Amino acid sequence: MIKNIVLDMGNVLLDFNPEFVLNSFCSSDEEKEIIDRELFNGPEWALGDKGDIKDKDRFDLVKVRVPEKYHEALKKCADNWDICMNPLEGAREFCEYVKDHGYGIYVLSNASDLFYTYFPKFLPLDFFNGVFVSSDYLMLKPDVKIYKTFLEKYGLDAGECLFIDDRADNIEGAKKAGLNTFRFMGDYQAVISQLG
């Protein structure tokens, strides 16, 4: 029996959309392509989510691979990437539905230290029974260890949890840890139907 809903954050609750950031600060397709590759898809992104670096350090690490003429746009993207982290339509209402129907509600997200700046604008941290951010624990989904550490921290039974994520690899990791899973494709009603 499902007693707890465990939610990923990016593209399940908030809209992680690098393209929006690139369009806001870059003036050419080449600039967008380079900054997308080196900032959002470079190794430093995962290092931030794992807690090995802080958000404020990312620009200095990435700029060595980006032509100097693009440094101004890179800095704006690196310092302000969270402008895209707006709630998905229906996300707040879904969280309220889960809570109102007596489920425990948790967040388990790969995220850097900036999480604590943008996420509380969506819902206060104490709205949730627990918020588990990867950078605080120096581990990342889909490593089975992060799911087990999460369950242990909150004293939860994996079989009583439904883990919701948009990424197939994260879903697989959760399954290995014994959680029930649901791959989110933008439809909160489909999740509610699953709860039945």
C-alpha positions in Angstrom: 0.0 0.0 0.0 1.4 3.4 -1.0 1.7 5.8 2.0 4.3 8.2 0.7 4.8 10.1 -2.5 8.5 10.9 -3.3 8.9 13.6 -6.0 11.8 14.6 -8.2 11.9 18.3 -8.6 13.2 19.3 -12.1 10.5 18.7 -14.8 8.2 17.1 -12.2 7.5 20.2 -10.0 9.6 23.0 -11.6 10.4 23.6 -15.2 14.2 23.1 -15.7 14.6 24.6 -19.1 18.1 25.7 -20.1 16.8 26.8 -23.5 14.8 29.6 -21.8 18.0 30.7 -20.0 20.1 30.6 -23.2 17.5 32.6 -25.1 17.4 35.2 -22.4 21.2 35.9 -22.3 22.7 34.8 -25.6 22.7 36.7 -28.9 23.7 34.0 -31.5 23.1 30.3 -32.2 26.8 29.6 -31.8 26.9 31.3 -28.4 23.9 29.3 -27.3 25.3 26.0 -28.6 28.7 26.5 -26.8 27.2 27.6 -23.5 24.6 24.9 -23.5 27.4 22.3 -24.2 29.9 23.6 -21.6 27.6 24.9 -18.9 24.5 22.8 -18.9 26.0 19.6 -20.3 29.5 20.0 -19.0 31.0 18.0 -16.0 30.5 20.9 -13.6 26.7 20.6 -13.7 26.8 17.1 -12.1 29.6 18.3 -9.8 27.3 21.0 -8.5 24.4 18.5 -8.0 26.8 16.2 -6.2 27.9 18.9 -3.9 31.5 18.8 -5.1 31.4 22.5 -6.2 29.1 25.4 -5.3 26.9 27.2 -7.8 29.0 30.4 -7.4 32.2 28.5 -8.6 30.7 27.2 -11.8 31.5 30.1 -14.1 35.2 30.2 -13.3 35.5 26.4 -13.9 33.5 26.5 -17.2 35.0 29.7 -18.8 38.3 28.1 -19.6 36.5 26.1 -22.3 34.5 29.0 -23.7 35.8 31.7 -26.1 36.3 35.0 -24.2 33.8 36.8 -26.4 31.1 34.7 -24.8 32.2 35.1 -21.2 29.7 37.8 -20.4 26.7 35.7 -21.6 28.2 32.6 -19.9 28.4 34.5 -16.6 24.8 35.6 -16.9 23.7 32.1 -17.6 25.8 30.6 -14.8 24.7 33.2 -12.2 21.0 33.4 -13.2 20.1 29.9 -14.6 17.4 29.5 -12.0 15.2 32.1 -13.8 13.7 29.1 -15.6 12.7 27.2 -12.4 9.1 28.1 -12.5 6.3 25.7 -11.3 4.8 23.4 -13.9 1.1 24.0 -14.4 -0.8 22.1 -11.8 2.3 21.2 -9.7 1.3 23.1 -6.6 -2.3 21.8 -6.8 -0.9 18.2 -7.2 1.2 18.6 -4.0 -1.8 19.9 -2.1 -3.9 17.0 -3.4 -1.3 14.5 -2.2 -1.1 16.1 1.3 -4.9 16.6 1.6 -5.3 12.8 0.9 -3.1 11.8 3.8 0.0 10.8 2.0 3.5 11.6 3.2 5.1 14.0 0.6 8.8 14.1 0.0 11.2 15.6 -2.5 14.3 13.6 -3.6 16.2 15.7 -6.1 19.6 16.0 -7.8 20.2 19.7 -7.2 23.0 22.1 -6.3 23.1 24.4 -3.3 21.0 27.0 -5.2 18.0 24.8 -4.6 17.4 26.5 -1.2 17.1 29.9 -3.0 14.6 29.0 -5.7 12.6 26.0 -4.4 11.0 27.7 -1.4 9.4 30.2 -3.8 7.4 27.2 -5.0 6.3 25.8 -1.6 7.9 26.3 1.8 10.3 23.4 2.7 8.1 22.6 5.8 5.1 21.9 3.5 6.9 18.6 2.9 7.6 15.7 5.3 11.1 15.7 4.0 13.3 17.4 1.4 16.4 15.4 0.3 18.9 17.3 -1.9 21.7 15.4 -3.5 24.4 18.1 -3.0 23.8 17.9 0.8 24.8 14.2 0.8 27.5 14.1 -1.9 25.7 11.5 -4.0 23.5 11.5 -7.1 20.5 9.6 -8.6 20.4 7.0 -10.1 22.9 5.5 -7.6 21.0 3.1 -5.5 22.8 4.5 -2.4 20.9 7.8 -2.6 17.5 6.1 -2.5 18.6 3.9 0.4 20.0 6.9 2.3 16.8 8.8 1.7 14.7 5.9 3.1 16.9 5.5 6.1 16.9 9.2 6.9 13.1 9.4 7.0 12.5 5.9 8.3 10.4 4.9 5.3 9.6 1.4 3.9 10.5 1.3 0.2 7.4 -0.7 -0.6 5.2 2.0 0.8 6.7 4.7 -1.4 5.8 5.8 -4.9 8.8 7.6 -6.5 8.0 9.9 -9.4 10.7 11.2 -11.8 10.8 12.2 -15.5 14.0 10.3 -16.2 14.2 6.6 -17.0 17.6 6.1 -15.4 16.4 7.6 -12.1 13.3 5.4 -12.2 15.5 2.3 -12.7 17.7 3.3 -9.7 14.7 3.6 -7.5 13.3 0.2 -8.6 16.6 -1.3 -7.6 16.2 0.2 -4.2 12.8 -1.4 -3.9 10.6 1.7 -4.4 7.4 1.7 -6.5 7.9 4.0 -9.4 6.0 6.2 -11.9 7.7 7.9 -14.8 6.2 11.4 -15.1 5.4 12.7 -18.6 3.6 15.9 -17.6 0.3 14.4 -16.5 -0.5 14.8 -12.8 -3.9 13.2 -13.3 -2.2 10.0 -14.5 -0.3 9.9 -11.1 -3.6 10.4 -9.2 -5.1 7.5 -11.2 -2.2 5.3 -10.2 -2.9 6.1 -6.5 -6.5 4.9 -7.1 
